[in-house]
Amino acid sequence: MKRSNLFSQNSQQEGILQVSSVYESPCLKILNFRFDLGQSLLLYSEEMQGKVSMIVIEGHGEFVGEEARRYHIERGDVVASEMSEPQSLLATTELRLLVAITPPAHC
């Protein structure tokens, strides 16, 4: 068992995208992201296979997904997609996400 507190994991350094590992195994990786206003992240790789799920813990942002469609995301939203789909994220306020990455179904 591993216990973590999402809100105490990241420091409060401004201007730096903060990522910390919550859990990691061969079949699941869980990451804690904290974005400052205006920070962005490209979440796309043709070479990576599997699924990515993002849960918005606090704040607001904009998710750009399939066919460059833009979606407003806010606290409580869950976004799930393929790692191989072009996608990105922009924080429109301070934004905290819990991200789960799973490999292809062989696990």
C-alpha positions in Angstrom: 0.0 0.0 0.0 1.1 3.5 -0.7 -0.6 6.6 0.7 -0.1 10.1 -0.7 -1.6 13.5 -0.2 -2.0 15.3 -3.5 -2.0 18.8 -2.0 1.2 18.4 -0.1 3.2 16.7 -2.9 4.0 19.8 -5.1 5.9 22.8 -3.8 4.6 26.3 -4.5 7.4 27.4 -7.0 5.8 29.7 -9.5 6.4 29.4 -13.2 7.6 25.8 -13.1 5.3 23.0 -14.2 5.2 20.7 -11.2 4.8 16.9 -11.6 5.1 14.3 -8.9 4.6 10.6 -9.0 1.7 9.3 -6.9 2.0 5.6 -7.9 3.9 3.6 -10.5 3.8 -0.1 -11.6 4.2 -1.9 -14.9 0.4 -1.5 -15.6 -0.4 1.9 -14.1 1.3 5.2 -13.6 -0.5 8.0 -11.6 0.9 11.5 -11.7 0.0 14.7 -9.8 0.3 17.9 -12.0 0.1 21.5 -10.8 0.0 24.2 -13.4 0.2 28.0 -12.9 -2.0 30.3 -14.9 -1.0 30.2 -18.6 1.2 27.1 -18.4 0.6 24.5 -21.1 1.6 20.9 -21.9 1.6 18.8 -25.0 0.4 15.3 -24.1 0.9 13.6 -27.4 3.3 10.9 -28.6 2.9 8.8 -31.7 5.1 6.2 -30.2 3.2 5.8 -26.9 0.4 3.3 -26.7 -2.2 3.1 -24.0 -4.7 5.4 -22.4 -4.4 8.6 -20.4 -7.1 9.7 -18.0 -7.1 13.2 -16.4 -9.2 14.2 -13.4 -9.4 17.9 -12.6 -8.9 18.3 -8.9 -9.1 22.1 -8.8 -9.0 25.1 -11.2 -9.9 25.5 -14.9 -8.2 24.9 -18.2 -8.6 24.2 -21.8 -8.1 20.7 -23.3 -7.4 20.5 -27.0 -8.2 17.1 -28.3 -9.1 15.2 -31.4 -9.4 17.3 -34.6 -8.2 20.3 -32.6 -11.5 20.6 -30.7 -11.2 22.8 -27.6 -13.0 21.8 -24.4 -13.3 23.9 -21.2 -12.3 21.7 -18.2 -13.0 22.4 -14.6 -13.0 20.8 -11.1 -14.6 17.3 -11.3 -14.2 16.8 -15.0 -12.6 13.6 -16.3 -11.0 13.3 -19.7 -9.9 10.0 -21.1 -8.2 9.4 -24.4 -5.6 7.4 -26.3 -2.0 8.4 -25.8 -1.5 8.4 -29.6 -4.2 11.1 -30.1 -2.9 14.7 -30.6 -3.8 16.6 -27.4 -2.7 19.4 -25.3 -3.7 21.3 -22.1 -3.6 25.0 -21.1 -4.2 26.3 -17.6 -6.6 29.2 -17.5 -6.3 29.4 -13.7 -4.0 27.6 -11.3 -4.9 24.0 -12.2 -4.3 20.7 -10.5 -4.7 17.3 -12.3 -4.5 13.7 -11.3 -3.3 11.8 -14.4 -3.5 8.0 -14.8 -1.6 6.4 -17.7 -2.2 2.7 -18.6 -0.3 0.7 -21.2 -2.0 -1.4 -23.9 -4.3 -4.1 -22.7 -1.6 -6.8 -22.2 -1.3 -6.0 -18.4 
